Amino acid sequence: MKKIEAIIKPFKLDDVREALGEIGVTGMTVSEVKGFGRQKGHTELYRGAEYMVDFLPKAKVDIVVQDDSVERCIKAIMDSAQTGKIGDGKIFVTDVERVIRIRTGEEDGEAI
């Protein structure tokens, strides 16, 4: 099993959710996060004073899938989240040793 974490632009969240649903992803966790990479931050004006916004709002999507679904999920996320502009985000894929559904005690593949 693999955990896929995608950091995306917030306005792309619905597109990503829909694309993942179309390929059979039945669950995900979404968090509102802030961060920066090459995009750095930007300057804003508030009451006539400029200030630097270092951390930009992003959405983080976490899903756990079987190994044979990873590439399809990555493609769905990339196709639906990509704008071609700086700040589109990143995808991280890590191994998952064990999954347990709390309600039933099901484990691993049955718990996803």
C-alpha positions as CSV (number, residue, x, y, z in Angstrom):
1,M,0.0,0.0,0.0
2,K,1.1,3.6,-0.6
3,K,0.1,6.9,0.8
4,I,-0.1,9.7,-1.7
5,E,0.1,13.3,-0.4
6,A,-0.7,16.0,-2.9
7,I,-0.2,19.7,-2.1
8,I,-2.3,21.6,-4.6
9,K,-3.8,25.1,-5.3
10,P,-7.0,25.3,-3.3
11,F,-9.2,26.2,-6.3
12,K,-8.2,22.9,-7.9
13,L,-9.5,20.8,-5.1
14,D,-12.9,20.0,-6.6
15,D,-11.3,19.0,-9.9
16,V,-8.8,16.7,-8.1
17,R,-11.6,15.1,-6.0
18,E,-13.7,14.5,-9.1
19,A,-10.8,13.0,-11.1
20,L,-9.9,10.6,-8.2
21,G,-13.5,9.6,-7.8
22,E,-13.7,8.8,-11.5
23,I,-10.9,6.2,-11.1
24,G,-12.4,4.6,-8.1
25,V,-10.8,6.3,-5.1
26,T,-13.4,6.1,-2.4
27,G,-11.9,8.1,0.4
28,M,-9.5,10.9,1.1
29,T,-8.5,13.4,3.7
30,V,-8.2,17.1,2.9
31,S,-6.5,19.7,4.9
32,E,-6.0,23.4,4.5
33,V,-2.3,24.1,4.8
34,K,0.1,27.0,4.1
35,G,3.5,26.8,2.7
36,F,5.9,28.0,0.0
37,G,8.5,26.6,-2.4
38,R,9.9,28.2,-5.5
39,Q,6.8,30.3,-5.6
40,K,8.1,32.1,-2.4
41,G,5.6,34.5,-1.1
42,H,4.1,37.7,-2.4
43,T,3.6,41.3,-1.3
44,E,0.2,42.6,-0.4
45,L,-1.1,46.0,0.5
46,Y,-3.2,46.6,3.6
47,R,-4.3,50.0,4.7
48,G,-1.6,51.6,2.6
49,A,1.2,49.5,4.0
50,E,3.0,46.8,2.1
51,Y,3.7,43.5,3.9
52,M,5.1,40.2,2.8
53,V,2.9,37.1,2.8
54,D,5.5,34.3,3.2
55,F,3.1,31.3,3.4
56,L,0.6,30.8,0.7
57,P,-2.7,28.9,1.1
58,K,-2.7,25.4,-0.3
59,A,-4.8,22.2,0.0
60,K,-3.3,18.9,1.0
61,V,-5.0,15.7,-0.2
62,D,-4.1,12.4,1.5
63,I,-5.1,9.1,0.0
64,V,-4.0,5.5,0.7
65,V,-4.2,3.1,-2.2
66,Q,-3.1,-0.4,-3.3
67,D,0.3,-0.4,-5.1
68,D,-1.3,-1.1,-8.5
69,S,-3.4,2.1,-8.3
70,V,-0.6,4.6,-7.6
71,E,0.3,5.6,-11.1
72,R,-3.4,6.1,-12.1
73,C,-3.9,8.3,-9.0
74,I,-0.8,10.3,-9.8
75,K,-1.9,10.9,-13.4
76,A,-5.4,11.9,-12.2
77,I,-4.0,14.4,-9.8
78,M,-1.5,15.8,-12.2
79,D,-4.0,16.1,-15.1
80,S,-6.6,17.8,-12.8
81,A,-4.4,20.1,-10.7
82,Q,-1.9,21.3,-13.2
83,T,-2.2,24.9,-14.4
84,G,1.3,25.2,-15.9
85,K,2.1,28.1,-13.5
86,I,4.5,28.2,-10.6
87,G,2.9,26.9,-7.4
88,D,1.0,24.0,-8.9
89,G,2.3,21.9,-6.0
90,K,3.9,18.5,-5.3
91,I,3.0,14.9,-4.9
92,F,4.7,12.6,-2.4
93,V,4.4,8.9,-2.4
94,T,5.4,6.8,0.7
95,D,5.0,3.2,1.8
96,V,2.3,2.3,4.3
97,E,3.0,-0.6,6.6
98,R,-0.4,-1.2,8.0
99,V,-4.0,0.2,7.9
100,I,-6.7,-0.7,10.5
101,R,-10.3,0.4,10.3
102,I,-11.2,1.3,13.9
103,R,-14.9,0.4,13.6
104,T,-14.5,-3.1,12.4
105,G,-10.9,-4.1,13.0
106,E,-10.4,-4.8,9.3
107,E,-6.8,-4.5,8.2
108,D,-4.8,-3.4,5.2
109,G,-6.6,-3.8,1.8
110,E,-10.0,-4.4,3.4
111,A,-9.6,-1.3,5.5
112,I,-8.9,1.1,2.7
